[in-house]
Amino acid sequence: MPFGRHGQDAVRAHATAYSLRYPASHVRIDLGTLGPDAVTVGAAILPLVGFFARGGWPLEPEPKEPNPAWQTNLQDRAAQ
């Protein structure tokens, strides 16, 4: 949902009220210029960041824990 300029002053006032004075004096809150697909593109990039951080390799599968004894016994009985 585009927020637009009509709410920009309220966002600035809220951010200023909840920020430290010195850092807030060095920051500018303005409208984004990325267009209506900015959220979609940003969300699509998140999985790629992890992929490239691993050097382009897929996630290692988690080691499988052994079955509990009752499940192994049940499988053995079913196989007989």
Backbone as numpy.savetxt, mean C-alpha at the origin, in Angstrom:
# Nx Ny Nz CAx CAy CAz Cx Cy Cz
-12.89 10.73 -6.77 -13.73 11.90 -6.77 -12.83 13.14 -6.77
-12.95 13.98 -7.75 -12.14 15.21 -7.78 -12.54 16.13 -6.63
-11.57 16.60 -5.90 -11.83 17.47 -4.75 -11.90 18.92 -5.17
-10.99 19.35 -5.99 -11.03 20.69 -6.54 -10.57 21.78 -5.61
-10.66 22.98 -6.12 -10.17 24.15 -5.38 -11.08 24.54 -4.22
-12.35 24.16 -4.25 -13.26 24.63 -3.20 -12.91 24.08 -1.82
-12.22 22.97 -1.71 -11.85 22.42 -0.42 -10.40 22.62 -0.06
-9.66 23.24 -0.95 -8.22 23.38 -0.76 -7.88 24.23 0.47
-8.62 25.29 0.70 -8.35 26.14 1.87 -8.58 25.38 3.17
-9.62 24.55 3.21 -9.90 23.77 4.42 -8.78 22.76 4.67
-8.27 22.14 3.62 -7.17 21.19 3.77 -5.93 21.90 4.27
-5.63 23.05 3.72 -4.47 23.81 4.19 -4.60 24.19 5.66
-5.78 24.65 6.06 -6.00 25.05 7.45 -5.86 23.86 8.38
-6.41 22.73 8.02 -6.31 21.53 8.85 -4.86 21.05 8.95
-4.15 21.04 7.83 -2.75 20.60 7.85 -1.89 21.53 8.69
-2.14 22.81 8.58 -1.38 23.78 9.36 -1.67 23.64 10.85
-2.92 23.37 11.19 -3.30 23.24 12.60 -2.64 22.02 13.26
-2.36 20.98 12.49 -1.81 19.75 13.04 -0.35 19.51 12.65
0.35 20.55 12.30 1.76 20.38 11.91 2.65 21.30 12.73
3.93 21.02 12.71 4.90 21.89 13.35 5.09 23.14 12.49
5.27 24.27 13.13 5.29 25.56 12.42 6.42 25.65 11.39
7.64 25.27 11.78 8.77 25.42 10.85 8.62 24.53 9.61
8.37 23.22 9.77 8.21 22.41 8.55 7.02 22.87 7.71
5.94 23.28 8.37 4.76 23.73 7.62 5.05 24.98 6.81
5.97 25.81 7.27 6.28 27.03 6.54 7.11 26.75 5.28
7.62 25.52 5.16 8.43 25.15 4.00 7.73 24.18 3.05
6.42 24.03 3.24 5.65 23.10 2.43 4.50 23.85 1.76
4.18 23.44 0.55 3.06 24.03 -0.17 2.05 22.94 -0.49
0.80 23.17 -0.18 -0.27 22.25 -0.53 -0.98 22.83 -1.73
-0.97 22.06 -2.80 -1.57 22.53 -4.05 -2.31 21.37 -4.70
-3.06 21.66 -5.73 -3.77 20.62 -6.46 -2.80 19.77 -7.26
-3.10 18.49 -7.35 -2.28 17.59 -8.15 -2.51 17.83 -9.63
-1.53 17.46 -10.41 -1.62 17.66 -11.86 -1.50 16.34 -12.61
-1.69 15.23 -11.92 -1.50 13.93 -12.55 -2.71 13.42 -13.32
-3.86 14.04 -13.13 -5.04 13.64 -13.87 -5.91 12.66 -13.10
-7.04 12.26 -13.72 -8.01 11.43 -13.01 -7.55 9.99 -12.77
-6.54 9.54 -13.47 -6.06 8.17 -13.29 -4.89 8.07 -12.32
-4.58 9.14 -11.61 -3.40 9.15 -10.74 -3.49 8.08 -9.66
-4.64 7.88 -9.05 -4.78 6.89 -7.98 -4.61 5.49 -8.54
-5.22 5.24 -9.68 -5.12 3.92 -10.30 -3.68 3.60 -10.68
-3.02 4.55 -11.28 -1.63 4.34 -11.69 -0.74 4.16 -10.46
-0.96 4.97 -9.44 -0.17 4.84 -8.21 -0.38 3.49 -7.54
-1.62 3.01 -7.51 -1.89 1.70 -6.91 -1.27 0.58 -7.73
-1.24 0.73 -9.03 -0.65 -0.30 -9.88 0.87 -0.37 -9.72
1.47 0.73 -9.32 2.92 0.76 -9.18 3.37 0.07 -7.89
2.53 0.05 -6.87 2.94 -0.51 -5.57 3.46 -1.95 -5.67
2.77 -2.88 -6.33 3.34 -4.23 -6.42 4.65 -4.27 -7.20
4.78 -3.38 -8.18 6.00 -3.36 -8.97 7.20 -2.90 -8.16
6.98 -2.02 -7.19 8.07 -1.55 -6.35 8.72 -2.72 -5.61
7.90 -3.57 -5.02 8.43 -4.73 -4.32 9.12 -5.70 -5.27
8.53 -5.89 -6.45 9.10 -6.79 -7.45 10.50 -6.33 -7.85
10.63 -5.04 -8.16 11.94 -4.53 -8.57 12.92 -4.44 -7.40
12.40 -4.25 -6.18 13.28 -4.24 -5.01 13.93 -5.61 -4.79
13.24 -6.66 -5.24 13.80 -8.02 -5.13 14.65 -8.36 -6.35
14.94 -7.38 -7.19 15.76 -7.62 -8.37 15.00 -8.29 -9.50
13.68 -8.18 -9.50 12.87 -8.78 -10.55 12.53 -10.24 -10.30
12.79 -10.72 -9.10 12.49 -12.11 -8.77 11.15 -12.20 -8.06
10.40 -13.28 -8.29 9.12 -13.44 -7.58 9.35 -13.73 -6.10
8.31 -13.62 -5.33 8.39 -13.92 -3.90 8.77 -15.38 -3.68
9.57 -15.60 -2.66 9.92 -16.97 -2.28 8.69 -17.59 -1.62
8.36 -18.83 -1.98 7.22 -19.46 -1.29 7.55 -19.69 0.17
6.55 -19.51 1.01 6.76 -19.73 2.43 6.93 -21.22 2.68
7.84 -21.58 3.59 8.03 -23.01 3.86 6.74 -23.62 4.40
6.43 -24.81 3.91 5.21 -25.49 4.35 5.48 -26.18 5.67
4.59 -25.94 6.60 4.71 -26.58 7.91 4.21 -28.02 7.80
4.80 -28.92 8.55 4.32 -30.31 8.50 2.89 -30.40 9.03
2.16 -31.38 8.50 0.79 -31.59 8.96 0.80 -32.01 10.42
-0.25 -31.67 11.16 -0.35 -32.17 12.53 -0.47 -33.70 12.51
-0.12 -34.31 13.60 -0.12 -35.78 13.68 -1.49 -36.36 13.39
-2.56 -35.73 13.88 -3.91 -36.28 13.67 -4.26 -36.28 12.17
-3.80 -35.26 11.45 -4.11 -35.19 10.03 -3.33 -36.25 9.24
-2.07 -36.46 9.62 -1.26 -37.49 8.98 -1.87 -38.87 9.23
-2.30 -39.14 10.46 -2.94 -40.42 10.78 -4.22 -40.61 9.98
-5.01 -39.58 9.87 -6.26 -39.65 9.12 -5.99 -39.94 7.64
-4.99 -39.29 7.07 -4.63 -39.52 5.67 -4.12 -40.95 5.48
-3.33 -41.45 6.44 -2.83 -42.82 6.34 -3.98 -43.82 6.38
-4.95 -43.60 7.25 -6.10 -44.52 7.36 -6.95 -44.48 6.10
-7.08 -43.27 5.52 -7.89 -43.15 4.31 -7.21 -43.83 3.13
-5.88 -43.88 3.14 -5.15 -44.50 2.04 -5.19 -46.02 2.10
-5.54 -46.61 3.24 -5.54 -48.07 3.38 -6.78 -48.68 2.82
